[in-house]
Amino acid sequence: MSLYGHGAVTIWHDLLPQAKDAFYAWHNHEHMPERVGIPGFRRGRRYIAECGTPEYFNLYEADSPEVLSGQDYLNRLNAPTPWTQEVVVSFRNVTRAICRVLYSGGVGQAGHLLTLRFDLPPFAQQTASTLLRQRILPPLADAPGIVGVHLCRADDSGSRIETAEKKARNQETGIPRWILMIEGISAQAVEACCDQLLQRLADHSVPLQDRNQAVYRLEYQRCKHPWG
C-alpha cells in the first residue's frame, strides 16, 4: 500500500487570516512533531488548497484505526498544550474523521492531492466499496501523472469522541462518511483522474451524495524518526 498504515486522521479547515503566522509556527514546531511522536503514528502531512475549500487539509497516517481511538492519542487530545489552545480557536469550517483505510495503491507520494468527500445511501455502500477497491481504483493508480489512490471510511463513533482539544475549537466539527484521495504530480493530473473515477461510478449508477472536491498542494511533511 502507498499510505503508511491502515488508519488515518483526515482534517479540513479554514483559518482566521490574522492567525496564520501563529498557526504555521505552532504546526511546524510543536503540533506535527507531537502527533507523529505518538506510538503508532507514522507520518503527518499538511496541504494548502489550490482549488476548492477549505483552505487546509491535514493527513495523519497510523498503523491501524485502533491507534486512533487508543489511549496514547486520546491523552494528547485531552491535554492540549497552551500553544494548541491559543491557535485552534482560530480554526473555522472544521471537518474531521478517524478513518479505516479500505484501499491504498500506488508507487509513492507526490506534491498534489485531490480529496473527494461524499456519502452513499445504505443500499449502495457495499456495492460501491467493492467496485472501487476491486475494479476502479487499481487501474487509476497507474494513470498518467498519478502516484497513489486511497479509499477511506470514517469511523463514526471514533470521530465523535468529545475531547478537550475539540472543545477548545468551540465550533461544530463535520464528519465525512467516505474519503477518496488521489496523489499526483500536478493539479491537472489529479483532476483528470478524478473525472475518470466519477465517470466510472456514474456508469455503474453509484449515487454519490454530499460531494465535496478540492485540490491541495503539499506544504509540510513529517515522518517518524528514531529521535521523535
MINU-659998 format. One line per field, with one value per residue: residue in three letters; x, y, z of N, C-alpha, C in turn. Coordinates in Angstrom, 2 decimals. Layout:
N
residuo = [ALA/...]
n.X = [X/...]
n.Y = [Y/...]
n.Z = [Z/...]
ca.X = [X/...]
ca.Y = [Y/...]
ca.Z = [Z/...]
c.X = [X/...]
c.Y = [Y/...]
c.Z = [Z/...]
***
This chain:
228
residuo = [MET/SER/LEU/TYR/GLY/HIS/GLY/ALA/VAL/THR/ILE/TRP/HIS/ASP/LEU/LEU/PRO/GLN/ALA/LYS/ASP/ALA/PHE/TYR/ALA/TRP/HIS/ASN/HIS/GLU/HIS/MET/PRO/GLU/ARG/VAL/GLY/ILE/PRO/GLY/PHE/ARG/ARG/GLY/ARG/ARG/TYR/ILE/ALA/GLU/CYS/GLY/THR/PRO/GLU/TYR/PHE/ASN/LEU/TYR/GLU/ALA/ASP/SER/PRO/GLU/VAL/LEU/SER/GLY/GLN/ASP/TYR/LEU/ASN/ARG/LEU/ASN/ALA/PRO/THR/PRO/TRP/THR/GLN/GLU/VAL/VAL/VAL/SER/PHE/ARG/ASN/VAL/THR/ARG/ALA/ILE/CYS/ARG/VAL/LEU/TYR/SER/GLY/GLY/VAL/GLY/GLN/ALA/GLY/HIS/LEU/LEU/THR/LEU/ARG/PHE/ASP/LEU/PRO/PRO/PHE/ALA/GLN/GLN/THR/ALA/SER/THR/LEU/LEU/ARG/GLN/ARG/ILE/LEU/PRO/PRO/LEU/ALA/ASP/ALA/PRO/GLY/ILE/VAL/GLY/VAL/HIS/LEU/CYS/ARG/ALA/ASP/ASP/SER/GLY/SER/ARG/ILE/GLU/THR/ALA/GLU/LYS/LYS/ALA/ARG/ASN/GLN/GLU/THR/GLY/ILE/PRO/ARG/TRP/ILE/LEU/MET/ILE/GLU/GLY/ILE/SER/ALA/GLN/ALA/VAL/GLU/ALA/CYS/CYS/ASP/GLN/LEU/LEU/GLN/ARG/LEU/ALA/ASP/HIS/SER/VAL/PRO/LEU/GLN/ASP/ARG/ASN/GLN/ALA/VAL/TYR/ARG/LEU/GLU/TYR/GLN/ARG/CYS/LYS/HIS/PRO/TRP/GLY]
n.X = [0.84/0.29/-0.14/1.02/0.13/-2.95/-4.74/-6.10/-6.11/-8.09/-8.30/-9.93/-9.84/-10.52/-8.97/-8.64/-7.52/-5.66/-4.40/-2.53/0.36/0.95/-0.25/1.31/3.83/3.25/2.20/4.31/6.43/5.54/2.97/2.78/5.23/4.58/2.27/3.19/4.96/3.46/2.89/2.49/1.64/2.69/3.22/2.80/1.08/0.68/-1.44/-2.21/-4.92/-5.33/-7.41/-10.74/-12.31/-12.11/-9.34/-7.13/-5.77/-5.14/-3.34/-2.92/-1.16/-1.48/-0.68/-3.00/-6.64/-7.27/-5.19/-5.90/-8.08/-7.03/-5.47/-3.08/-3.24/-5.68/-4.97/-3.30/-5.12/-6.79/-5.26/-4.42/-1.75/-0.79/-0.13/-1.44/-4.14/-4.31/-4.06/-6.01/-8.50/-8.80/-9.49/-11.75/-14.75/-14.38/-13.79/-13.54/-12.25/-11.83/-10.37/-10.68/-8.49/-9.45/-8.54/-5.41/-3.25/-0.43/2.67/4.05/4.47/3.33/3.37/0.83/-2.57/-5.79/-8.83/-11.82/-14.79/-17.66/-21.00/-22.96/-26.01/-27.48/-28.08/-26.26/-23.69/-21.99/-21.77/-20.60/-18.16/-16.89/-16.74/-15.09/-12.69/-11.94/-12.22/-12.22/-10.30/-7.66/-6.60/-6.52/-4.46/-2.28/-2.59/-1.74/0.62/-0.19/0.41/-0.65/-3.65/-6.38/-8.79/-10.94/-12.90/-14.95/-14.82/-17.48/-18.15/-15.62/-14.85/-16.59/-15.89/-15.73/-13.34/-10.88/-9.40/-11.06/-13.22/-11.95/-11.76/-14.27/-16.31/-18.70/-17.90/-17.68/-18.30/-17.11/-18.30/-17.22/-14.03/-12.05/-8.77/-6.48/-3.27/-0.81/1.39/0.69/-1.84/-3.55/-3.25/-4.36/-6.97/-7.88/-7.77/-9.69/-11.96/-12.19/-12.69/-15.15/-16.77/-16.74/-17.99/-20.49/-21.22/-21.81/-23.99/-23.70/-24.78/-23.54/-23.54/-23.73/-21.30/-17.94/-15.21/-11.74/-8.52/-5.24/-2.01/1.11/2.49/3.98/5.68/6.10/7.82/7.98/10.79/13.74/14.49/12.20]
n.Y = [-1.19/2.35/4.39/4.97/2.71/1.40/3.10/6.43/9.94/12.50/15.89/18.84/22.38/25.90/29.09/31.88/34.90/36.54/34.78/33.25/33.32/32.50/30.00/28.55/28.53/27.11/24.69/23.63/23.44/22.46/21.02/19.09/17.55/16.58/15.01/13.03/11.81/10.18/6.85/4.46/6.30/7.32/9.20/12.68/15.09/18.33/20.25/22.86/24.59/24.61/24.61/24.83/24.31/23.53/25.77/24.40/21.09/18.33/15.38/12.47/9.51/6.22/3.14/1.57/1.76/1.37/2.50/5.14/5.46/4.86/4.99/6.52/8.47/9.70/10.73/12.85/14.44/15.18/16.72/19.36/21.52/24.79/26.40/25.06/25.42/28.16/28.51/26.88/28.02/29.71/28.21/27.44/26.15/23.32/19.98/16.63/13.34/10.12/7.40/4.25/2.71/1.53/0.92/1.29/2.23/2.43/4.06/5.72/8.99/12.35/15.87/16.99/16.64/15.38/15.63/13.89/14.06/12.30/10.93/7.91/6.27/3.80/1.36/1.29/1.15/-1.16/-2.26/-0.10/0.18/-2.29/-2.20/0.05/-0.74/-3.12/-2.82/-0.14/1.63/0.28/0.30/3.08/3.91/3.67/5.60/8.36/10.51/9.96/8.88/7.66/6.26/6.35/4.95/5.68/5.02/6.60/6.19/6.43/6.50/6.75/9.18/10.93/11.23/13.21/15.57/17.47/19.08/19.30/20.67/23.07/24.28/25.25/25.15/23.56/20.34/18.87/15.59/13.59/10.83/9.03/8.98/9.79/9.87/11.24/11.16/13.02/14.31/16.82/19.41/19.19/16.51/15.06/16.00/15.16/12.41/12.12/12.87/10.67/8.67/9.50/9.32/6.57/5.64/6.79/5.39/2.97/3.58/4.56/6.31/9.15/11.28/14.52/15.65/16.80/18.36/19.01/20.39/20.08/21.35/20.11/21.30/20.73/18.04/15.44/12.70/9.75/9.55/7.98/9.58/10.89]
n.Z = [0.00/-0.45/1.43/4.81/6.63/8.12/9.25/9.44/10.07/9.01/8.27/7.54/7.23/7.62/8.38/10.53/9.08/10.49/12.13/10.87/10.89/13.50/13.43/11.52/12.78/15.14/14.11/12.60/14.45/16.91/16.90/14.72/15.12/17.70/17.23/15.40/17.01/18.64/19.71/17.14/15.23/11.99/9.96/9.18/7.23/5.77/3.77/1.38/-0.15/-3.67/-5.38/-4.64/-1.38/2.18/3.17/4.19/4.43/6.41/6.96/8.73/9.13/10.36/12.10/12.48/12.69/15.34/16.79/16.63/18.22/20.55/23.86/24.01/21.95/22.67/25.14/24.40/22.97/25.00/26.60/25.65/24.69/25.99/23.75/21.70/22.51/22.20/19.43/18.09/18.43/16.34/14.17/11.52/9.98/10.27/9.38/10.22/10.45/11.85/10.39/8.64/6.45/3.44/0.94/-0.64/-3.07/-5.31/-6.28/-4.60/-3.15/-3.89/-4.89/-5.16/-4.16/-4.40/-2.72/-2.19/-0.75/0.32/0.59/0.80/0.01/2.22/0.83/-1.24/-0.31/0.21/-2.35/-3.77/-2.38/-2.90/-5.69/-6.10/-4.79/-6.08/-8.87/-9.94/-8.68/-8.71/-11.52/-11.88/-10.28/-11.87/-13.74/-16.01/-14.55/-11.95/-8.65/-6.43/-5.03/-2.80/-0.59/2.03/4.96/7.26/10.79/12.61/15.38/16.62/15.51/16.69/19.34/22.17/23.00/24.87/23.16/20.91/22.05/22.61/20.13/19.79/17.89/15.78/14.50/11.39/9.99/7.54/5.53/3.63/2.04/-0.67/-1.92/-4.17/-5.38/-7.13/-9.76/-10.55/-10.43/-12.60/-13.33/-11.14/-11.17/-13.69/-13.31/-11.28/-12.69/-14.42/-12.53/-11.40/-13.66/-14.11/-11.80/-12.24/-14.52/-13.41/-11.98/-9.36/-6.60/-5.57/-2.73/-1.12/-2.06/-2.01/-3.38/-3.69/-4.52/-3.40/-2.42/-1.33/1.68/3.99/5.57/7.90/9.07/11.16/13.22/14.59/16.77/17.38]
ca.X = [0.00/1.03/-0.21/1.81/-0.70/-4.36/-5.55/-5.80/-6.88/-8.25/-8.82/-10.03/-10.25/-10.09/-8.23/-8.74/-6.30/-4.69/-3.78/-1.72/1.75/0.96/-0.60/2.45/4.87/2.77/2.02/5.62/7.41/5.00/1.85/3.11/6.16/3.87/1.39/3.96/5.63/2.55/3.10/1.59/1.58/3.81/3.55/1.83/1.25/-0.22/-1.65/-2.95/-5.79/-5.13/-8.73/-11.73/-12.24/-11.46/-8.00/-6.09/-6.06/-4.10/-3.46/-2.03/-1.23/-1.18/-0.64/-4.33/-7.67/-7.26/-4.25/-6.54/-9.01/-6.28/-5.25/-1.97/-3.75/-6.69/-4.28/-2.85/-6.29/-7.41/-4.31/-3.81/-0.78/-1.24/0.01/-2.55/-5.38/-4.27/-4.18/-7.16/-9.70/-8.87/-9.95/-13.12/-15.24/-13.59/-14.31/-12.51/-12.67/-10.95/-10.70/-10.07/-8.07/-10.02/-7.70/-4.32/-2.37/0.40/4.12/4.70/3.76/3.63/3.12/-0.57/-3.51/-7.21/-9.70/-13.21/-15.62/-19.01/-21.79/-23.66/-27.17/-27.13/-28.18/-25.18/-22.37/-21.16/-21.52/-19.65/-16.87/-16.30/-16.46/-13.92/-11.48/-11.57/-12.28/-11.99/-9.07/-6.36/-6.03/-6.28/-3.15/-1.29/-2.95/-0.65/0.85/-0.75/1.32/-1.35/-5.09/-6.71/-10.18/-11.09/-14.25/-14.89/-15.34/-18.36/-18.05/-14.32/-14.79/-17.46/-15.41/-15.52/-12.05/-10.59/-8.95/-12.24/-13.98/-11.21/-12.06/-15.52/-17.14/-19.14/-17.00/-18.33/-17.71/-17.41/-18.50/-16.29/-12.99/-11.12/-7.62/-5.70/-2.00/-0.20/2.49/0.17/-3.28/-4.23/-3.23/-5.31/-8.32/-8.23/-8.01/-10.97/-13.00/-12.36/-13.29/-16.56/-17.48/-16.91/-19.04/-21.76/-21.54/-22.36/-25.15/-23.41/-25.33/-22.77/-24.28/-22.96/-19.95/-17.07/-13.95/-10.75/-7.14/-4.30/-0.56/1.83/3.29/4.89/5.58/6.99/7.77/8.51/12.23/14.15/14.62/10.92]
ca.Y = [0.00/3.60/5.06/4.33/2.08/1.15/4.11/7.79/11.08/13.48/17.13/20.01/23.56/27.25/29.73/33.33/35.44/37.11/33.71/32.37/33.22/31.67/28.63/27.89/28.29/26.04/23.42/23.11/23.25/21.72/20.12/17.94/16.65/15.93/13.97/11.94/11.14/9.25/5.46/4.01/7.31/7.14/10.38/13.75/15.98/19.49/20.74/24.10/24.45/25.31/24.70/24.30/24.68/24.60/26.16/23.46/19.67/17.65/13.92/11.70/8.08/5.42/1.69/0.98/2.62/1.20/3.50/6.46/5.50/4.36/5.89/7.45/9.60/10.40/11.50/14.10/15.24/15.67/17.58/20.28/22.46/26.19/26.89/24.46/26.10/29.51/28.52/26.20/28.87/30.42/27.29/27.60/25.18/22.10/18.65/15.71/11.94/8.99/6.55/2.98/2.70/0.36/0.62/2.24/1.70/3.40/3.88/6.67/10.21/13.46/17.18/17.40/15.66/15.71/14.95/13.80/13.61/12.01/9.95/6.94/5.69/2.48/0.23/1.34/1.24/-2.35/-2.37/0.93/-0.13/-3.40/-1.72/0.93/-1.46/-4.22/-2.55/1.23/2.27/-0.29/0.84/4.52/4.12/3.70/6.63/9.31/11.51/9.56/8.03/6.99/6.44/5.81/4.99/5.59/5.08/7.18/5.51/7.47/6.58/7.31/10.57/11.75/11.31/14.59/15.74/18.85/19.86/19.61/21.71/24.32/24.90/25.98/25.14/22.22/19.64/17.96/14.26/12.98/9.39/8.36/9.88/9.34/10.76/10.95/11.87/13.08/15.25/18.14/19.56/18.70/15.05/14.51/16.35/14.26/11.09/12.18/12.86/9.28/7.94/9.88/8.77/5.12/5.46/7.10/4.27/1.87/4.14/4.75/7.63/9.92/12.35/15.49/15.59/17.96/18.06/20.09/20.02/20.65/21.27/19.78/22.35/20.26/16.62/14.96/11.26/9.32/9.31/7.34/10.54/11.58]
ca.Z = [0.00/-0.57/2.72/5.87/7.64/7.83/9.92/9.00/10.55/7.93/8.84/6.67/7.99/7.30/9.46/10.53/8.43/11.43/12.91/10.02/11.34/14.70/13.03/10.88/13.78/16.03/13.40/12.19/15.53/18.05/16.72/13.88/15.83/18.79/16.72/14.80/18.11/19.33/19.27/16.10/14.16/11.08/9.15/9.10/6.08/5.69/2.42/1.20/-1.32/-4.94/-6.00/-3.70/0.02/2.92/2.75/4.64/4.64/7.19/6.88/9.61/8.84/11.54/11.88/12.44/13.29/16.80/17.33/16.61/19.34/21.69/24.98/23.78/21.18/23.46/26.17/23.80/22.64/26.23/27.32/24.67/25.24/25.92/22.38/20.95/22.89/21.65/17.97/17.50/18.46/15.06/13.14/11.07/8.98/10.50/9.11/10.71/10.54/12.15/9.24/8.27/5.05/2.76/-0.22/-0.91/-4.09/-5.99/-6.24/-3.71/-2.82/-4.80/-4.33/-5.27/-3.65/-4.52/-1.76/-2.57/0.36/-0.16/1.33/-0.02/0.69/2.78/-0.11/-2.23/0.33/-0.01/-3.79/-4.17/-1.79/-3.65/-7.04/-6.05/-4.38/-6.96/-10.31/-10.38/-8.18/-9.11/-12.76/-11.78/-9.64/-12.94/-14.72/-16.23/-13.52/-10.66/-7.86/-5.35/-4.86/-1.48/-0.17/3.48/5.51/8.59/11.96/13.15/16.84/16.95/15.07/17.53/20.71/22.63/23.66/25.27/22.00/20.09/22.75/22.52/18.85/20.05/16.70/15.40/13.59/10.47/9.82/6.24/5.65/2.73/1.54/-1.70/-2.12/-5.38/-5.35/-8.45/-9.97/-10.87/-10.22/-13.79/-13.31/-10.16/-11.61/-14.79/-12.71/-10.59/-13.72/-14.84/-11.43/-11.30/-14.81/-13.93/-10.80/-12.90/-15.43/-12.60/-11.27/-7.93/-6.28/-4.59/-2.08/-0.32/-2.62/-1.87/-4.06/-3.64/-4.87/-2.44/-2.66/-0.10/2.31/5.05/5.88/8.96/9.29/12.44/13.22/15.84/17.86/17.54]
c.X = [0.88/0.99/0.58/0.88/-2.15/-5.30/-5.15/-6.69/-6.90/-8.92/-8.78/-10.42/-9.82/-9.44/-8.47/-7.44/-5.25/-3.95/-2.77/-0.28/1.85/0.66/0.61/3.56/4.49/2.73/3.36/6.47/6.86/4.00/2.19/4.14/5.48/3.02/2.17/4.73/4.77/2.81/2.03/1.34/2.83/4.21/2.42/2.13/0.24/-0.24/-2.40/-3.71/-5.28/-6.45/-9.73/-11.47/-12.47/-9.99/-6.94/-6.64/-4.86/-4.38/-2.43/-2.25/-0.75/-1.26/-2.03/-5.35/-7.69/-6.29/-4.97/-7.66/-8.35/-5.94/-4.14/-2.44/-4.78/-6.06/-3.81/-4.04/-6.94/-6.46/-3.63/-2.86/-1.36/-1.17/-1.12/-3.86/-5.45/-4.58/-5.51/-8.45/-9.86/-9.30/-11.41/-13.45/-14.47/-14.40/-13.20/-13.08/-11.52/-11.33/-10.01/-9.72/-8.57/-9.20/-6.63/-3.38/-1.58/1.86/4.81/3.82/4.18/3.14/1.69/-1.49/-4.93/-7.97/-11.13/-13.97/-17.03/-19.72/-22.47/-24.91/-26.83/-27.14/-27.00/-23.80/-21.49/-20.80/-20.47/-18.25/-16.16/-15.89/-15.20/-12.65/-11.01/-11.48/-11.86/-10.63/-7.77/-5.82/-5.75/-4.95/-2.03/-1.62/-1.82/-0.58/0.35/0.22/0.61/-2.83/-5.50/-8.20/-10.25/-12.56/-14.14/-15.46/-16.17/-18.20/-16.71/-14.22/-15.60/-16.99/-15.14/-14.20/-11.86/-10.15/-10.13/-13.05/-13.28/-11.45/-13.38/-16.37/-17.55/-18.19/-17.79/-17.58/-18.07/-17.54/-17.46/-15.31/-12.17/-10.01/-6.84/-4.44/-1.36/0.80/2.01/-1.31/-4.05/-4.32/-4.27/-6.75/-8.77/-8.54/-9.36/-12.13/-13.27/-13.08/-14.79/-17.37/-17.73/-17.95/-20.41/-22.19/-22.17/-23.51/-24.94/-23.83/-24.52/-23.63/-23.32/-21.50/-19.20/-15.70/-13.02/-9.38/-6.19/-2.85/0.14/2.65/4.35/4.62/6.54/6.76/8.31/10.00/12.61/14.22/13.28/10.23]
c.Y = [1.24/4.42/4.27/3.77/2.00/2.10/5.50/8.78/12.09/14.72/18.23/21.20/24.84/27.86/31.23/33.92/35.93/36.04/32.90/32.23/32.32/30.22/27.90/27.60/27.12/24.70/22.79/22.67/22.47/20.64/18.88/17.03/15.89/14.77/12.77/11.18/10.16/7.83/5.04/5.02/7.21/8.40/11.39/14.62/17.13/19.99/22.07/24.03/25.25/25.49/24.06/24.76/23.43/24.80/25.12/22.03/19.05/16.15/13.29/10.23/7.28/3.94/1.10/1.98/2.53/2.17/4.83/6.57/5.01/5.43/6.89/8.69/10.40/11.22/12.85/15.02/15.85/16.49/18.52/21.25/23.88/26.76/26.34/25.18/27.51/29.52/27.96/27.01/29.65/29.50/27.58/26.49/23.86/20.86/17.66/14.31/11.05/7.89/5.20/3.05/1.40/-0.05/1.71/1.59/2.79/3.16/4.87/7.85/11.31/14.76/17.66/16.26/16.19/14.93/15.02/13.22/13.37/11.08/9.04/6.48/4.27/1.35/0.18/1.19/0.03/-2.50/-1.37/0.64/-1.23/-2.96/-0.85/0.13/-2.47/-3.84/-1.14/1.78/1.61/0.23/2.34/4.83/4.19/4.74/7.64/10.37/11.16/8.63/7.31/7.29/5.71/5.98/4.77/5.68/5.60/6.24/6.55/7.62/7.18/8.78/11.49/11.87/12.77/14.66/17.21/19.70/20.22/20.73/23.07/25.03/25.67/26.14/23.70/21.62/18.69/16.64/13.73/11.46/8.60/9.39/9.16/10.36/10.29/11.80/11.86/14.21/16.65/18.18/18.99/17.17/14.49/14.84/15.44/12.86/11.05/12.18/11.43/8.47/8.23/9.33/7.28/4.82/5.74/5.98/3.09/2.36/4.21/6.17/8.36/11.06/13.27/15.54/16.91/17.58/19.25/19.53/20.79/20.44/21.04/20.97/21.78/18.79/16.29/13.46/10.94/9.02/8.63/8.29/11.25/11.20]
c.Z = [0.00/0.72/3.77/6.94/7.23/8.56/9.44/9.76/9.42/8.50/7.78/7.53/7.30/8.53/9.38/9.98/9.41/12.24/12.12/10.50/12.57/14.37/12.44/11.88/14.68/15.31/13.03/13.38/16.72/17.64/15.89/14.54/16.98/18.30/16.18/15.87/18.87/18.83/18.24/15.00/13.31/10.32/9.26/7.89/6.17/4.26/2.44/-0.12/-2.51/-5.67/-5.05/-2.28/0.88/2.51/3.09/4.74/5.34/7.19/7.81/9.33/10.05/11.22/11.68/12.97/14.81/17.47/17.53/17.64/20.62/22.71/24.73/23.01/21.98/24.58/25.63/23.49/23.87/27.10/26.34/25.35/25.22/24.50/21.50/21.25/22.30/20.15/17.48/17.59/17.15/13.91/12.80/10.07/9.08/10.15/9.45/10.78/10.96/11.17/9.27/6.79/4.42/1.54/-0.33/-1.91/-4.76/-5.74/-5.30/-3.41/-3.78/-4.18/-4.39/-4.83/-3.82/-3.46/-2.27/-1.39/-0.15/0.81/0.32/0.72/1.16/1.76/-1.08/-1.62/0.03/-1.48/-4.23/-3.63/-2.58/-5.05/-7.06/-5.78/-5.42/-8.43/-10.72/-9.96/-8.66/-10.44/-12.69/-11.09/-10.67/-14.02/-14.88/-15.12/-12.14/-9.94/-6.72/-5.36/-3.58/-1.20/1.33/3.87/6.94/9.63/12.72/14.66/17.27/16.61/15.98/18.98/21.07/23.40/24.02/24.09/21.10/20.74/22.66/21.20/18.89/18.80/16.41/14.37/12.71/10.36/8.44/6.41/4.85/2.20/0.49/-1.83/-3.34/-5.34/-6.73/-8.57/-10.31/-10.54/-11.40/-13.78/-12.34/-10.55/-12.75/-14.27/-12.00/-11.58/-14.20/-13.77/-11.34/-12.47/-14.64/-12.86/-11.41/-13.84/-14.69/-11.71/-9.76/-7.54/-5.19/-4.05/-1.32/-0.77/-2.42/-2.42/-3.98/-3.99/-3.98/-2.89/-1.33/0.39/3.27/5.31/7.00/9.15/10.67/12.29/14.54/17.03/18.15/18.85]
***
